[in-house]
Amino acid sequence: MFPGSRILAFTCMGSACALPLLARASEPPPSVVSVQQAVEEAVQNNLALTAERLNIPVAEARIVTARLRPNPVLSLEGDRVERRLLDTGGDVQQYALRTDFVFERGGKRERRIDVAEDGRRVAVLNLLNSIRTLVLEVQSTCVDVLLAKENLALQQENLKAFEALVEINRARVRAGDLAAVELRRSELAQLQFSNAVLQAESRLRTAKNRLQLLLGRAAPSDAFDLTGDLRRVGAPPNIDEITRFALERRPDLESLRRDEARSLADIRLQLAQRKVDYTVGSEYRREQTNLLAGNSLHVFFSAPIPIFNRNQGEIERVRRERDQIVARIQSLEATIRNEVRTAHQQYETARSLLARIEADMLAQARDVRGTTEYSYRRGEASFVELLDAQRAYNDTMQSYNEARAEYARSLYTIDSISGQEVMP
């Protein structure tokens, strides 16, 4: 397991498949959650995932159907023949009771059960893969929320600084120490930063609403909040180890492999289907008139003659389907290797960019802004120089926040690609 990654234990017992529950169904959802709590709540309550879970009981119902044996057939017959022209002892009455049994040959029932059980395993693995993609989507949305909070805090800090500057400029104008045009410029800059705060608040609300939808909360709440920081721990291993993890643990790849096993079981089933089934029946018949009565017992045997239909089409179909699944496995393996390379490159880029900003840019941006603001208040720097320094600081901090978010996304992406977030 990668350092810092979290595993969601998935269990299936009988027809119940669930993950650790956040809270009882009767309890209201918490208004403040962490990233891990958000992931657990989404896995429990996400609406699309709830529908996906129903594929498992559907597959289990197919197993029940596969285990069933053919029903016997019961036939009842009653006849009455009237004889009026000749004196033959009166009317003839006949009664018959017949039963027919189908004997399946070639192990059809066992083959059906194998196909149905493999189908259930495929459904479980598909659910696991849906959980894997949902976990990554929730984590990425959590990163969006945390990034929006950081950017909102930055814009609020800028606005607060310019509000204080405007108050100082008003006092300087009243004292005759500053031209009125400088005050108007600072007030305009304050309005611009105020607009930036409104835009940041809107982006934060949008990200929170999107996250609440993923959590299965149909009605977003304004009181909802996400706690925690952008992920910085959990450096992944080398690319070869990530690839090995992915090829061994990815549920979508394992689902295709299990589907290949199901196709082999389906081939055996279709080969068994070409063997004819025998129908054996027995009949008890009673015939009586006014003078005589008689009983008879009959035995029947029937079997179709496989001259034209020997299930050739279905046998060929399942063979071609298996070839198709093998091709899909090869394609997905190549895709996974490419995803690993791309994700690792994104991680290295994000790590390098984040380290460069922290080492070379943050301190300089703060120093330039602080020095320029001090010089402006002493009358040694112009307002344009102050505004340029503030915008350079703002751009640097936004780049820093974006780099931190990208670094966190890269770690979550590597966990998801390697199959570390969900284990069967």
Beta strands, then each sheet from edge to edge (+ up, - down):
strand 1: 8-9
strand 2: 11-13
strand 3: 16-18
strand 4: 32-33
strand 5: 73-81
strand 6: 92-103
strand 7: 225-226
strand 8: 278-288
strand 9: 293-302
strand 10: 422-423
sheet 1: 1+ 10+
sheet 2: 2+ 3-
sheet 3: 4+ 7+
sheet 4: 5+ 6- 8+ 9-
end
